[in-house]
Amino acid sequence: MNTETSTLYKLIILYMLDKSEYPLTNSDISNLILDMEYTNYFTLQQAISDLETSDLISAESTTSNTTLYRITSGGQTTLNFFEDKISDAIKEDIHRYYVDNEIELKKDTSVTADYYKLTGQQYNVRCQIKDKNMVSFELSFHIQGKEQAEAACKNWKEKNSEVYAYLMDMLIQ
């Protein structure tokens, strides 16, 4: 792969992160770039790694084995200098992807759940709903056993609207 092509993939990733209202997961980035057949999986992962090593993007890992990527100020500066290297057709593909997948993208990053071990078999579970990186709702509780903590996180991802509605109904009545 030549340097110019590698640079384009990195610029596409920076553009995606810049135009997104939310941090993106590796899957979010991969889905667009691989679906559009811009490159292959391994080249994409190398580009992401290079951007992270160069501090052009930052990565935040969660206990649910998800990494959330954000563009850094250095990444914004780089994108501002070289954005014209990305074709209008690619920019349009990215915008269309965001429109078509807005609900799923928002859900991937705005509804989070993680857990950590306390003592013995006790775990603390933290469930959150974020709106543009600000926590708008948080529920934290202790639970017995890792399997239950994992199940609580999984169920929060799937049933957060119902749980939130129920709690608000009970608390505000």
N, C-alpha and C positions, 0 to 999 in steps of 0.2 A: 504494500500500500504506500502510495507516495504521500509526502508531507502535506500537499495541498488538499488532498482528499481527507486525510486525518484531521486537518484543521477545520474543514467544513463540518464534519461530524461533531466536533467539539462546539463549533459555533451554533449548530442546530440545537444541541443540548442546552447551551447557555440561553438561547432564544426561548426555548420551551420553558425553562425555569423562570426567565424574566417575565414572560407573558402570563404565567399561571398565578392565580390568586392564592394558591396553596402550595406548600412543598409537595414535590412529586416523589413517588416511590420508584424504585428501579423498574418495577413492572409497568408503571405508567409511561416512563420514558421508552422502555423496550417495546411496548405495544405499538406506539406510534411509529417508531423508526423501523421496526421489523415488519409491521403490517404494510408500510409504504415501500418496503424492500429497498431502503436506502443503503443498508449494509447488513452484515451478519451479526449474530449474537456476540461472538468473541471480539470482533473489532469494536462493537459498541461498548462492551465492558471495559476494554482497554481505554477507550476515550473517556469514559466516566472516571476510571482510576486516575488517568493523567490529569483531568480537571481537578480532581480532589487533591492530588499530590501538589499541584500548582496553586492551591488555595483559591481557585476560581469558583468552586462550589464547595459547600460544606455538607457533611453527612451527619445525621442524628439517628442513632440506632435505638430501637425499642426492644423490650423484652420479647415481643411477639415475632422476633426475627424479621422486622421490617426496617428498612433504612429510608429515611426521608431526606431528600436533597433540596437544597436552597442555593440560589446564586449568591455569591459574596460581592462586596463592593468592588473587589479586583475583577471579578467576573463581569460585573456591569460595565466597568471601564473598558475592558477588553471587547465586550460586545458592542459598545458604542463606537469603538474604532473600526470594527470589522463587520458590522451588521450588513453592510451593502454586499458582502460576499455570499449572502444567503439569497437565493432566488425568490422572487415574488410567489412562484408556484409552491415552493416549500413552505413559505410563511403562510400561505393560504391553507395548505394541508394541515398545518399546526392549528390554526384558528378553527378550521372545520372540526378537527379532532376534539378541541376543547368544547365546542358547541354540542357536538354529538355525545360527549362523555362527561359533561359537567357534573351531573348528579353522582356518578360513580367516582370521579376524581375527588369531589368534595367529601364523599363518604370515606374514601381511603385515608384522608388526612385529617378530617374534622372529628371523626369518632375514633377514639383511641382507648385502649385498655392494656394495662401491663400489671405485672406483679413482681414482688420480691420477697425473699425468704426472711422471716423474722427469727424466731427461735424454735427449736424442735421441729414440729410439723406445721407450725403457724406461718401463714403467708399474708401479706398485705396486698390487696387488689385495689387498683386505682382506675376508675373509668371516667373518661372525659368527653365533653363535646366542646369543640373549639370553633370559633368564628373568626376567620382571618388571623389565626395564630393567638388569639386571646381566648382563655378558658371561659366559657359561658356557663358550664355546668360541670361539677365534679362530684363523684361519689367514691368514697374510700372506705374499705372495710377489711376486717381480718377474717380469714377463713382457714379451715383445717385441711391440710394436704395440698400437694402440688397439682394433683389431677383436678381437684375442685377449683383451684385458682385458674388453671388453664381453661376449664369449662366455663367459669364465670366470665373470663375475657372473651372467649369465643361467643358466648350467648349475648354479651353486651354488644358486640359488633353486629349481631344478627337482629337483636330485639331492642336496641336502644330507644327507638321511638316509642314503643309501647311502655317500656319501663319509665322513661321520662314523663310521658303523659300521665301514667298512673301516679307517680310521685307528686307531680304538680297538682293533679286533681285532689289527692289526699292532703297535701299541705296547704292549698289555697282555699279549700271549701269553707 
